[in-house]
Amino acid sequence: MSAPTRGRPRSFDRDAALKKALRLFWARGYEATSIGDLTAAMGIGAPSLYAAFGDKATLFNEVVQVFGTRYGGFIPRALAEEPTAEAAVRRMLREAATEYTRPDCPHGCLVMSAGLNTTSTEIAEMLRTIRNRNVAGFAAHIQADIDAGLLPPETDATTLARYVGTVMQGMSQASRDGASPAQLERVAEMAMHGWPSTVRA
């Protein structure tokens, strides 16, 4: 007669659980999402959560990385594929109007909204760093166009990049307040009126 086998811990789909955590953080924000909320949404116990993902902050860090890959990729794609900073920004803002109002996802951008009201300086700083890195990327592309003579030499790349980032943050919040894709598309078009006139050859 064989010896009884030990009970095996219940397995779970890590990617599916991570996706559920992402949506919860995205909808509620970091501070308002408790470990109990996460275990209920992910369908696992607290010990399994800690074993698979670490603590809440570590889980959120992974969620942010997944969000950037799955939902934030339209930003680096536009910068990489468009020939000028103006074309890239126009595309980013237009696509943000769609991405921030997807019917199958919480509205807005997790990186812009999930850290609101957080008491965690670590989380706040992580999200701030990501946002500022994006703005620095915008500035680099704008400066490249200035150097190439495509934008007026007096253009302030840093301020213009900050303008773009501010518009995107406003669009993110507006989507959470109920703005429609069409409304945000009009905002995106209006925002481009603030772009410096292209230097003509």
Phi, psi and chi 1 to 4 in degrees:
 res  aa     phi    psi   chi1   chi2   chi3   chi4
   1 MET       -  127.7 -177.7  173.8  178.6      -
   2 SER   -78.7  151.9   59.2      -      -      -
   3 ALA   -70.2  145.6      -      -      -      -
   4 PRO   -64.3  143.8   23.2  -32.8      -      -
   5 THR   -86.2  149.2   57.3      -      -      -
   6 ARG   -69.5  146.8  -74.1 -177.9  177.3  -86.8
   7 GLY   -65.9  136.8      -      -      -      -
   8 ARG   -93.9  142.8  -61.6  178.5   61.2 -173.2
   9 PRO   -62.1  144.8   20.7  -30.8      -      -
  10 ARG   -63.7  126.3 -166.6  176.3  101.5 -177.8
  11 SER   -83.5  161.0   61.0      -      -      -
  12 PHE  -147.8  161.1   66.1   94.5      -      -
  13 ASP   -82.6  106.8 -175.2  -31.9      -      -
  14 ARG   -62.1  -42.9 -169.0 -179.5 -169.7  -78.9
  15 ASP   -64.3  -39.9  -72.9  -18.6      -      -
  16 ALA   -66.0  -40.7      -      -      -      -
  17 ALA   -65.0  -40.1      -      -      -      -
  18 LEU   -64.8  -38.5 -173.2   59.6      -      -
  19 LYS   -62.7  -40.1 -178.4  178.0  179.8 -179.8
  20 LYS   -66.9  -39.5  -68.2  174.2 -178.1  176.0
  21 ALA   -64.0  -40.6      -      -      -      -
  22 LEU   -58.5  -48.2 -173.8  156.3      -      -
  23 ARG   -65.0  -35.2  -73.8  175.2  174.3  -91.9
  24 LEU   -68.4  -47.8 -166.0   60.9      -      -
  25 PHE   -61.5  -39.5  -80.6  127.1      -      -
  26 TRP   -63.0  -43.4 -166.6   -9.8      -      -
  27 ALA   -75.8  -40.7      -      -      -      -
  28 ARG  -103.1  -23.7  -63.3 -172.2 -177.0 -177.3
  29 GLY    92.1  165.3      -      -      -      -
  30 TYR   -66.9  -49.0  179.1   81.5      -      -
  31 GLU   -65.2  -39.3 -162.7   68.4   26.0      -
  32 ALA   -81.5   -4.1      -      -      -      -
  33 THR   -99.9  117.0  -57.6      -      -      -
  34 SER   -95.2  167.2   68.4      -      -      -
  35 ILE   -60.7  -39.2  -69.1  -65.9      -      -
  36 GLY   -61.4  -41.0      -      -      -      -
  37 ASP   -61.0  -42.5  -64.9  -29.2      -      -
  38 LEU   -66.9  -46.6  -70.9  164.8      -      -
  39 THR   -64.0  -36.6   56.0      -      -      -
  40 ALA   -65.7  -44.3      -      -      -      -
  41 ALA   -70.1  -37.9      -      -      -      -
  42 MET   -83.7  -14.1  -62.1  163.5   78.3      -
  43 GLY    72.4   31.2      -      -      -      -
  44 ILE  -135.5  162.5   58.8  175.9      -      -
  45 GLY   -82.1  164.0      -      -      -      -
  46 ALA   -58.3  -41.6      -      -      -      -
  47 PRO   -60.1  -39.1  -26.2   36.7      -      -
  48 SER   -67.4  -38.0  -65.9      -      -      -
  49 LEU   -62.1  -48.4 -175.7  150.4      -      -
  50 TYR   -64.5  -38.0  -71.3  120.8      -      -
  51 ALA   -68.0  -37.6      -      -      -      -
  52 ALA   -87.3  -32.9      -      -      -      -
  53 PHE  -124.6   -9.3  -60.9  103.0      -      -
  54 GLY    85.3 -156.4      -      -      -      -
  55 ASP   -80.7 -178.3   60.6   12.5      -      -
  56 LYS   -59.9  -43.1  177.3 -178.8  167.7 -177.7
  57 ALA   -65.0  -38.9      -      -      -      -
  58 THR   -67.5  -41.0  -55.9      -      -      -
  59 LEU   -61.0  -45.0  169.7   59.9      -      -
  60 PHE   -62.9  -39.4 -177.7   72.2      -      -
  61 ASN   -58.0  -43.2 -168.4  -62.7      -      -
  62 GLU   -67.2  -39.1 -174.3  170.0   -8.8      -
  63 VAL   -58.5  -43.2  158.0      -      -      -
  64 VAL   -62.8  -39.9  169.5      -      -      -
  65 GLN   -64.4  -42.4  -56.9  -49.9  -48.1      -
  66 VAL   -65.7  -41.2  172.7      -      -      -
  67 PHE   -58.6  -45.3  176.3   84.8      -      -
  68 GLY   -60.1  -37.5      -      -      -      -
  69 THR   -74.8  -45.3  -59.3      -      -      -
  70 ARG   -84.7  -32.2  -66.1 -177.3 -178.6  175.0
  71 TYR  -124.0  -20.3  -59.2  102.8      -      -
  72 GLY  -101.3    5.3      -      -      -      -
  73 GLY   -68.3  -15.1      -      -      -      -
  74 PHE   -65.1  -24.7   70.8   95.9      -      -
  75 ILE   -71.6  -57.9  -64.5  174.4      -      -
  76 PRO   -64.0  -29.1   19.5  -31.2      -      -
  77 ARG   -64.5  -43.7  -80.2 -163.9  -59.8  -88.6
  78 ALA   -62.9  -43.3      -      -      -      -
  79 LEU   -64.5  -35.4  -67.3  173.2      -      -
  80 ALA   -79.3  -31.6      -      -      -      -
  81 GLU   -99.4  -23.1  -64.8  172.3    4.7      -
  82 GLU   -87.8  147.1  -64.4  -60.4  -31.9      -
  83 PRO   -76.2  -21.4   27.4  -35.4      -      -
  84 THR  -134.1  161.8   65.5      -      -      -
  85 ALA   -63.3  -38.7      -      -      -      -
  86 GLU   -61.0  -46.4  178.9  179.6    6.0      -
  87 ALA   -63.9  -38.8      -      -      -      -
  88 ALA   -65.9  -44.5      -      -      -      -
  89 VAL   -67.4  -42.6  168.7      -      -      -
  90 ARG   -57.8  -44.7 -172.6  179.9  -61.7  -82.0
  91 ARG   -65.5  -44.0  173.0  175.2  162.0  179.6
  92 MET   -59.2  -46.1  -79.7 -168.8  -56.7      -
  93 LEU   -66.8  -40.2  -65.3 -178.8      -      -
  94 ARG   -64.0  -43.9 -175.1  179.5   65.6 -113.0
  95 GLU   -72.1  -30.8  -67.7 -175.2   -2.4      -
  96 ALA   -61.1  -37.3      -      -      -      -
  97 ALA   -59.0  -34.1      -      -      -      -
  98 THR   -82.5  -47.4  -60.3      -      -      -
  99 GLU   -64.8  -36.3  -69.2  -64.7  -35.1      -
 100 TYR   -76.8   -9.9  -68.0  169.2      -      -
 101 THR  -124.0   23.8   54.9      -      -      -
 102 ARG   -58.9  131.3  -71.3  173.6   53.7  146.3
 103 PRO   -69.5  -18.1   24.9  -34.3      -      -
 104 ASP   -97.0    7.1   58.4  -28.0      -      -
 105 CYS  -138.6  160.2  -65.6      -      -      -
 106 PRO   -58.5  148.5  -24.4   35.3      -      -
 107 HIS   -81.1  159.1  -74.5  179.7      -      -
 108 GLY    84.8 -169.5      -      -      -      -
 109 CYS  -112.7  124.8  172.2      -      -      -
 110 LEU   -57.7  -41.2  177.7  145.4      -      -
 111 VAL   -65.4  -28.0  172.3      -      -      -
 112 MET   -89.0  -26.1  -65.6  177.8 -175.3      -
 113 SER  -113.9  -25.4   63.3      -      -      -
 114 ALA   -69.6  -19.3      -      -      -      -
 115 GLY   -94.5    1.2      -      -      -      -
 116 LEU   -62.4  134.8  -65.5  176.6      -      -
 117 ASN    67.4    9.4  -58.5  -41.0      -      -
 118 THR   -72.1  143.8 -176.9      -      -      -
 119 THR   -95.1   -1.2   58.1      -      -      -
 120 SER   -87.8  111.7  169.1      -      -      -
 121 THR   -65.8  -30.4   55.3      -      -      -
 122 GLU   -63.8  -46.8  174.1 -170.1   -3.5      -
 123 ILE   -67.8  -45.2  -64.3  -59.4      -      -
 124 ALA   -59.1  -42.4      -      -      -      -
 125 GLU   -69.0  -38.1 -179.8   58.7   28.6      -
 126 MET   -61.2  -47.4  178.1 -174.4   69.5      -
 127 LEU   -68.1  -39.1  -65.1  174.7      -      -
 128 ARG   -61.3  -41.2 -174.6 -177.1  -57.0  114.5
 129 THR   -62.1  -41.9  -63.0      -      -      -
 130 ILE   -64.0  -46.2  -66.6  171.3      -      -
 131 ARG   -62.7  -43.4  -66.7 -168.2  -64.1  -92.6
 132 ASN   -68.1  -31.9  -75.8  -25.2      -      -
 133 ARG   -65.0  -39.2 -173.1  167.5   62.2 -131.2
 134 ASN   -63.1  -44.3  -75.4  -21.9      -      -
 135 VAL   -63.2  -38.6  170.1      -      -      -
 136 ALA   -63.2  -36.1      -      -      -      -
 137 GLY   -65.2  -41.9      -      -      -      -
 138 PHE   -60.1  -45.4  -55.4  158.9      -      -
 139 ALA   -61.6  -39.4      -      -      -      -
 140 ALA   -62.9  -40.9      -      -      -      -
 141 HIS   -70.0  -38.9  -79.7   71.4      -      -
 142 ILE   -64.2  -44.1  -66.4  166.3      -      -
 143 GLN   -62.7  -36.0 -172.8   61.7   53.7      -
 144 ALA   -62.2  -38.5      -      -      -      -
 145 ASP   -71.6  -34.2  -78.8    4.5      -      -
 146 ILE   -63.3  -46.8  -63.9  170.1      -      -
 147 ASP   -63.7  -30.2  -65.0  -17.6      -      -
 148 ALA   -85.0   -1.0      -      -      -      -
 149 GLY    80.7   13.9      -      -      -      -
 150 LEU   -86.6  -19.0  -60.3  176.1      -      -
 151 LEU  -125.9  153.5  -72.1  172.4      -      -
 152 PRO   -56.2  142.7  -24.2   33.8      -      -
 153 PRO   -63.2  -23.2   19.9  -31.4      -      -
 154 GLU   -83.4   -0.4   66.5  -87.1   14.4      -
 155 THR   -61.9  132.0  -58.7      -      -      -
 156 ASP   -92.3  100.6 -175.9  -25.9      -      -
 157 ALA   -61.2  -40.4      -      -      -      -
 158 THR   -65.3  -45.8  -59.9      -      -      -
 159 THR   -67.9  -40.1  -60.1      -      -      -
 160 LEU   -64.6  -40.0 -175.4   55.5      -      -
 161 ALA   -64.4  -40.6      -      -      -      -
 162 ARG   -64.5  -35.9 -177.1   61.6   67.8 -176.1
 163 TYR   -58.8  -46.3  168.4   73.3      -      -
 164 VAL   -61.8  -45.8  174.0      -      -      -
 165 GLY   -61.5  -38.0      -      -      -      -
 166 THR   -66.9  -41.5  -59.3      -      -      -
 167 VAL   -60.9  -43.6  170.9      -      -      -
 168 MET   -65.6  -39.0  -65.6 -171.8   76.0      -
 169 GLN   -64.8  -39.9  -75.8 -175.9  -84.1      -
 170 GLY   -64.5  -40.0      -      -      -      -
 171 MET   -64.9  -38.4  -69.0  173.6   67.4      -
 172 SER   -61.3  -48.3  172.7      -      -      -
 173 GLN   -66.5  -39.6 -176.4   58.1   51.4      -
 174 ALA   -61.5  -37.6      -      -      -      -
 175 SER   -64.6  -36.1   71.6      -      -      -
 176 ARG   -71.9  -22.8  -65.8  176.4   71.4   86.8
 177 ASP   -88.7    0.6  -70.8  -17.2      -      -
 178 GLY   108.8    4.4      -      -      -      -
 179 ALA   -62.8  140.8      -      -      -      -
 180 SER   -85.1  163.8   69.0      -      -      -
 181 PRO   -56.4  -41.7  -25.2   33.9      -      -
 182 ALA   -63.5  -40.7      -      -      -      -
 183 GLN   -63.7  -42.5  -71.1  171.3  -29.6      -
 184 LEU   -70.3  -31.3  -67.4 -176.9      -      -
 185 GLU   -63.8  -38.6  -74.9  171.1    7.1      -
 186 ARG   -67.8  -38.0  -70.8 -165.7  -69.8  -86.5
 187 VAL   -60.5  -43.3  168.3      -      -      -
 188 ALA   -60.3  -43.2      -      -      -      -
 189 GLU   -66.8  -41.0  -72.9  -57.2  -45.2      -
 190 MET   -64.1  -38.0  -69.0  177.9   67.4      -
 191 ALA   -61.6  -32.7      -      -      -      -
 192 MET   -71.2  -13.9  -69.3  -52.8  -61.9      -
 193 HIS   -67.2  -17.9  -69.4  -53.6      -      -
 194 GLY   -85.5    0.8      -      -      -      -
 195 TRP   -76.7  139.3 -164.0  -96.3      -      -
 196 PRO   -60.7  146.8  -19.4   30.8      -      -
 197 SER   -62.1  135.0  -61.5      -      -      -
 198 THR   -67.3  137.4  -57.9      -      -      -
 199 VAL   -71.4  125.7  175.1      -      -      -
 200 ARG   -92.6  140.1  -57.8  -62.7  179.0 -173.0
 201 ALA   -71.7      -      -      -      -      -
